[in-house]
Amino acid sequence: MNMQSDLRESLVRNGRQAQRGAAMVIALVMLLVLTLLATASARMTLLEERMTGNTQDRNVAFQAAEAALRSGEDIAQAAVIPVFGGANGGLYKPADPDDMPLWESLDWNSAAAVHADAALDAAMEDLGGATADYIVEQLPRVPTPGESLAADATVDEATFYRVTARGVGMAGNARVTLQTTFKR
């Protein structure tokens, strides 16, 4: 019986030694898997945080452009309309039809090219440093739908205006351009 006990003890000792090595390998593999999961989770969280920041910046740029659009509409709807000619800071006569649209070729960073509005600049401070500018264009006369083109017909003396506003978000990466056209 003594020999059987010694054999059992020998087998148990050898089995324990083999198990110790396997347990360490399994533990290391599990640690590697957990590290990969944690890294992927951190990357996803960082990406979601960037997306949220960009969405917020774009929303602020949209709000700034909307405020500038309303300020430009106030100018075109005023009782006395200022002189349009480009030198008046953001008030333009119609561009030549063959030219690129004014809002695409304009230097929006030039203070002389856009309309200066102190109230709008003050409002932009509440939006965390966003900026907003606008221009107002007096458009060429076109016949109103349903208007007679006959030589003896009375002509509708309506004038059309296009207000283009551009808002830039807090970080400066998000830019939103809005336009409205109306008849006066």
Residue, then its C-alpha position, 0 to 999 in steps of 0.5 A: m500500500n505504501m507504494q500506491s501512496d507514493l505513486r499517487e503523491s508523485l502523480v499529484r505533484n506532477g499534475r500540479q506542476a503542469q497545471r501551474g504553467a497552463a494556468m499562467v498561460i490562460a491568465l495571460v491570454m485573458l489579460l490580453v483580451l481584457t486589455l484589447l476590450a478596454t482599449a477599444s472601449a476607450r477609442m469608442t468613447l473618444l470618438e463619441e466625444r469628438m462627434t458630440g463636440n463637432t455636433q455642438d460646434r455646428n449647432v452654434a454655427f447654425q445659431a450664429a448664421e440664423a442670427a445674422l440672417r435675421s439682422g440682414e433681413d432687418i436691413a432689407q425690411a427697414a423703412v429707409i433702405p441704405v444705398f447698395g453698392g458694395a462700398n457700403g459694407g455688405l450691401y451689394k448690387p446684383a452680380d453679373p450673371d456670368d460671374m461666380p455667385l457673390w457669397e462664394s467669391l466673397d472674402w468673409n474674413s474681410a470686415a469691409a466685405v461684410h456688413a458690420d453690426a454691433a448688436l450681432d457682434a454682442a450677441m455672438e459673445d453669448l455663443g461662446g466666441a462664435t462669429a457671424d457675418y452677412i451680406v445683402e444683395q439687391l437682385p435684378r428685377v424679374p417678372t412676378p409670376g402671373e404678371s403681364l409682360a404686355a407693353d401697356a400693362t402696369v409693372d409691379e415695382a417690387t424689389f427682390y433682396r437676397v440675404t446671405a449669412r455665414g456663421v462659424g462655430m466656437a472652434g472655427n471648424a464648423r461653417v454654416t451658410l444660410q440664405t433667404t430671398f424676399k420681395r419688398 
